[in-house]
Amino acid sequence: MRQEPNPTQRPAGRGRVVLAAALLAALAIGLPVTGTAAPGTLEEAVAQVERTHGGRILSARSERRNGQVVYVIRVLTDAQQVRNLEIEGAEDARP
């Protein structure tokens, strides 16, 4: 006996494709992607960017904004585009 497809159900796996596309878009425009621990030092922030984005680090600095440490890292991507990434430091981060 053949079961009729339910028109209200989406095909399996479509949600994963949408999620993957959204994550790639966030990376492409330099938005932070959650799921990694907030770095406590500038060196940790640079290492995190090297792991997650690749490319070559052009510069890195730390700033304090409204009491929060933010690491600003400039990267030359493998596609030869310059990206400025901002990573929020951990609560006890050092500038």
C-alpha positions in Angstrom: 0.0 0.0 0.0 1.4 3.4 -1.0 1.2 6.2 1.5 0.2 9.6 0.1 2.6 12.5 1.0 1.4 15.0 3.5 1.4 18.4 1.7 2.1 20.3 5.0 5.4 18.5 5.7 8.6 19.8 4.3 11.2 17.4 2.8 13.7 16.1 5.4 16.9 18.1 5.4 15.6 21.4 4.1 16.0 23.1 7.5 19.6 22.0 7.6 20.3 23.6 4.2 18.7 26.8 5.3 20.7 26.9 8.5 23.9 26.2 6.7 23.2 29.0 4.2 22.4 31.4 7.0 25.7 30.6 8.8 27.7 31.0 5.6 26.1 34.3 4.9 26.9 35.5 8.4 30.5 34.5 8.0 30.7 36.2 4.6 29.6 39.6 6.0 31.7 39.2 9.1 29.0 38.7 11.7 30.0 36.7 14.8 29.0 33.1 14.8 28.0 31.8 18.2 29.1 28.5 19.6 32.6 29.4 20.4 33.8 30.6 23.8 34.3 34.3 24.2 38.1 35.0 24.3 39.7 36.4 27.4 42.8 38.0 25.6 43.6 39.5 22.3 45.8 36.5 21.5 42.9 34.1 22.1 40.7 36.3 19.8 43.2 36.1 17.0 43.6 32.3 17.4 39.8 32.0 17.3 39.6 34.0 14.0 42.4 32.0 12.5 40.5 28.8 13.3 37.1 29.9 12.1 37.8 32.2 9.2 41.3 31.3 7.9 43.0 34.0 5.7 45.8 36.2 7.0 45.5 38.5 10.0 46.4 42.1 9.0 45.9 43.8 12.4 44.4 43.2 15.8 43.5 45.6 18.6 41.3 45.6 21.7 38.9 48.4 22.7 36.7 49.0 25.7 33.1 49.9 24.8 30.6 50.5 27.6 32.6 48.5 30.0 32.9 45.5 27.6 36.1 44.5 25.9 35.8 44.2 22.1 38.6 42.7 19.9 38.8 44.2 16.4 40.6 42.0 14.0 41.3 42.8 10.3 41.6 39.8 8.1 42.6 39.3 4.4 40.4 36.4 3.3 41.4 33.7 0.9 39.2 35.5 -1.7 41.5 38.5 -1.2 38.9 40.6 0.5 39.6 42.6 3.7 37.1 41.9 6.6 36.9 43.7 9.9 35.7 41.4 12.6 34.6 42.4 16.0 34.6 39.8 18.8 33.2 40.5 22.2 35.6 39.4 25.0 34.6 37.3 28.0 33.2 39.1 31.0 36.6 39.0 32.7 38.6 39.8 29.4 41.7 41.9 29.4 42.1 44.7 26.9 
